[in-house]
Amino acid sequence: MMKAETVAIAVERTRTKKTKPAADQLGFGKYYTDHMVMIDYEEGRGWHDPRIVPYQPIQLDPAAKVFHYGQTVFEGMKAYRTEDGRVLIFRPNSHLERLNRSSARLSIPPIDERLALEAIRQLLLVDEEWIPEAAGTSMYIRPFIIATEPALGVTPSRAYRFMVILSPVGAYYAAGHGPVSIHVEADYVRAVAGGVGEAKTAGNYAAGLKAQEEAARGGYAQVLWLDGVHRKYVEEVGSMNVFFRIGDTVVTPALTGSFLAGITRDSVIRMLRHWDVPVEERLLSIDEVSEACRSGALREAFGTGTAAVVSPIGELCWQGDRIAVGDGLTGPLAGKLYEALTGIQRGLAPDPFGWTWTLRE
């Protein structure tokens, strides 16, 4: 596992600390800690001036390229407080590797992953008192990069800023960890292979907002996207990868380049294979899913992602029909995966995969 290395990072502490919210009021992405990371990039100089500063607004020139051409990437990872007081970060190296893959697609220069990890480590140490302890809570870590060069020519920026903010969080969905309802999107397209669908970049999420907004009006928590060419193959839910347990086999859409290769997706696949549960990564049509629902072959479905971890799916809406998945409740495999994965993340269970990184070695 990649380790942090000692790097000189300047620290400016805030003079006015914020009031910390109660654990039962956290929600997701509503509160932010006292400090943040900034590291700048200039062509010819590289990444430089790593620093931790008080949480604050960002000052940018109105011509900064991020505003006009969308050169930005981000990641999301979590840190967990264990019962014995340790702090564990889940698969930070995998997240930073993916950040650089996203950057490559957006013509953003790679950041030194060891520098980024050390900056995250020191930020967590500065704001360690913010890391919640209650079950179901964690510290969400949001690293991101924006293009800052003030120029309107359609070329890659020559200046960037890497930042990290922290947000103590609870459950991602209003329903907590219970089953969610999903609308299968038939009209809008989010991404296609060859585009930027496999990069974690802002435009992918902006492209999904309209469909998400319409689904929410119908009472659905998320949108399930179909491929943009044939309009029939299942890809991903807006904030999650998706799995279907058909008979005794778990099926998840193969990575085709049009949607995100989730870190939690990879974790779940590896855990299932560790348990000798059959897993297939393949093209999966919505018609196959619908037929499996109607015949009873679809025993359960669930989404996976950093924010929700493992989220059971209780209902799908396809072409106006509301289809119950299994008995509409949390399936046994989804429940087992959630308990096993969060057990590793919170230090309650052994970590045979070497996924967790301890804040204080």
N, C-alpha and C positions, 0 to 999 in steps of 0.2 A: 504493500500500500504506500502511496505517496505520502511523505511526511512534510510538515512545515519546516522551514529553515529559519534561522535567526536573521532577520532583516531589520535595519534601522527604520522604524516607522515613527514619525513625529506624532505626538498625542497632545491635542488641545482639549482639555476637559470643559464641559459646560459649567457655567456659574449658576444656572437655574435648572434644577432637575424637575422633570415632569412627575405628576401624580400617577402612580401605577394603577391600572384597572383591576377589579376583582376577577378571579379566574372564571366565574360564571358569566361574565360580561364580555369576554374577549371576542367571540365571533372570529371572523377571518379578515386580516388585513385592515383592521380599524385603528390600531394603536401602534406607535413607533417609539423606539427607545431614544435615549438621550444623545446618541452619537452615530456617526456614519463614517465610511471610508471613502477617500478620494485618491485616485492615482491618474496622472495625466500622461498623454502620449503626444509627441510631436515627431513628424517625419524627420529622420536624420538623427534624432536624439533617443527615440524609443520611449518606453514607459519609465516615468520618473516621478519624483516628489510624492512618495506614498505617505499618507497622513490620515489620522483619525481626528475628526473635528466635531463640534456640536451639530446635531441634526438641524438642518437649515434649508431654506429655499436655494435653488440653483440659479445663478446668474449666467445667461447665455445671450450672445448676439442674436438679434432677430433673423439674421441670415444663416445661422448655424444649420448645417446640412441635415441634422436629425429632423428638423421641422419640415424640410422640403422634400427629402428623398428617403426618409425612413430608415437610415442606417443606424440600427440599434438592435441589440440582442440582450437576452437576460436569462437567468437561471432561478431556480427555487429549490432550496434544500432546508433541512430541519436539524435543530439541536434539541436534545431531550435531557431532562433532569432525571437522574436515577434515584431510587429509594435511599441509596447510601450517599447521596450528595454529589456524585460525579456528573459530568456533562458529556454526553456522547453526540457526535455529529454523524449522520447517516450518509455514507458513500460520497463524501465531498470530492474525492478525486474523480469519480465518474461524472459528477456534475460539472466540474471545471474542464474536463476533457470535452464534454459536450458543448460547453460554452465556446470553446475554441473551434469546434466543428461548425457551430452556428456562425461564428465570426468569419470563418473562411468563406462561407457561402455569401456573406454580406460584404466581402472585401474589407473586413476590419482586421488589423494586424493582431496576431495572437498575443495574449498576455502570458507571462511566465506563471505557470500554474502553482509553483511553489510560493512565489510572491503573493499571489491572490489568496492562497490558503493561509499564509502567515498573517496577512491583513485581516482575514476573517477571524482567525484565532485571537488576535489581539483585540479586535472589536468586541468579540464575545467576552473576553476577560474584562474589558472596560465596563461593559453593560451586563455583567454576569448576574447581578441582582434582579434583572428583568426576566430571567429565564424562569417560566412558571413551573410549579411542582405538581399540580393536580393531574390526575389521570385524564387522558384525552387532550391534554394541552402540550404545547411545544413552542420553541422559538423558530419562527420562519425566517430564513435568511435569503435575501433577494440581492444577488450580484447583478449588475447590468452595465452595459457600455453604450455610450451615445457619441455620435459624430458632432464635433464642436467647431469645425472650421467654418468661418463666416464667408461662404462663397456660393454663388448660385449656379455655377457650371455643373453639368451632370457628370461628375467624376467622383471617385471615392474621396472621402475627406482625408486631409493630411494631419488632422488633430482629433483626439478622442479623449473621453474621460471614463474611467472605470470607477464605479461606485458600489457600495454595499450598504443596505439598510436592514434593520432588524425589526420584526413585528411579532410580539407574543400572540399566539393564536389558540383557538379552540377548534370546534368542528367546522368543516368547510361548508357543509350544507345546513340549512335551517332545520332539517329533519334529524340532525345529528348523524349517527352512524346507522340509521335505519334505511330501508330500501327507498330508492328514488325512482321517479317516473321519467322516462326519456322519450322525446319526440324524434322520430326518424325524419330527417330533412330530405325532401324530394325536389325542391325547387332551387335553392341556393347552392353554390359551390364555393368551398373555402380555398382549396389548393389542388394542384395536379403535380404528378411526377415531373421533375425537371424544374419546377418552381422553387419556392422557399418553404414549402410545407413541412419539410423535415428539420428546418431551423427554428429555434425558439426565438422568434422575432415578433415585434409588436404587430406588424401588418397581418400576420396570420390570425391574431385574436380580434383585430378590428374587422376582418372579413367575416367573422362569425357572429358579430354582435346583433345584426339585424335578425337573423334566424333565431338567435337566443332570445331576443326581445319578444318575438312573436310566439315562441314556445312557452315563455313564461306567462304570457297572457292566457294560454290554454291550461296553465297549472303544471307545466313540466319543469323539472329542475335543470335539464340539460338537453342539448341537441346531439343526436348521433349522425355523423356525417357519412355520406356515401361517396364513392370515388367520383371524380369530376368528369370522367370520360364516358364510362358505361352507365353511370348513375345507378349502379346496382350492388357494388361490392362494399361491404362495411369497412370503414376506416377507423375512426376514433370518435369518442365523445369530446365535447369542447375542451374540457380540462382533464380528460383521462383517456388512457387506453382502455380497451374493452375486451372482455373474455366471456365465452359461452360454454357452459358444460352441457354437451349434447351426448346423452347416454353416459358412458363412463369416460369420455374423452373431453378434455378442455381444448377449445379452439379459440385462437386469437388471430386477427388479421396479420398477414405477413407484411413486413416493412417493405414498402414499394417506393419510398422516396417522397411520398406526398403527405406524410404525417409523422409525428414525433416518435422517436425511439425512446420511450420512457424508461427512466432508471428504475421506477417501481415495477414497470412491466417486466423488465429483465430480472428483477429480484423475484417476482412471483413465478416466472417461468423456471428459474433455477430452483426455487423451493419446491415446486410441484414435481420436477424431475428428481429432486433429492428424495421425495416421498414416493417415487415410482408411480406417480399419476401420469397417464398418457397425455401429452400436450402436442398439439399441431399448430404450426404457424403457416397459414395458407390463405388463399383467396376465399372469402366467405360471403355469399350473396345474402341480401336481405330476405329474398324469397326462401332461402334455405332456413334462415333463422325463424321466419314467420311460420313456415311449415312445421319446424321442430316445436315451436310454441304450441301450435294447434294440435299436434299429435301427442304431445306430452313428452317428447324426447328431450326437449330443452328443460333440464332439471333446475338450472340456475344461471344467472348472468351477473356480472359485476364489472365495475370500472376500477382502474388503478392509477394512482398519481401521488405525487409528493403531498399535495394539499389534503386530499381525502384518504390517502393510504389505500384502503380497499373499501369500495362503496357498492353494496348490493343493489341490483336493479330489480324493482318489483313489477314494473310495467313498461311496455313499449307501445307507442302510438305510430302505426304505419298505415298511410293512406286512409286516415280517418278512423281506423279500427283500434280500439284500446285492447291490447293483448296482455294478459297476466303472464308473468314469467314464473313457472313453477306454481307454488301456492301464494305467491306475492309477498312472501316473507324472506328474511335473510337465509340464504342457503347454507347448508352445513360446511361446504368447502370454503365459501367466502368468509364465513365466521371463523373457520380454523386459520385461514390465511391472515386475516386481520389480527387475531390473537398472537399468532406466531411472529408476524412481522413487527408488530408493535412491541412484542416481548423482547425481540432483539434490539429494537431501537431504544427501548427504555432500560436495557440492561437487566431485564427480568428473566431472560432465557439465554442459553449459550448462543454464540455467534459462530457457527461452523464455517461461514463464508468469509470472515474477516472484513465485514462491511462497516463496522463502527470504528470511529476515530475518537480517542479520548482528548478532551480539551486540555487537561493538565496531565502530561505524561509522568 
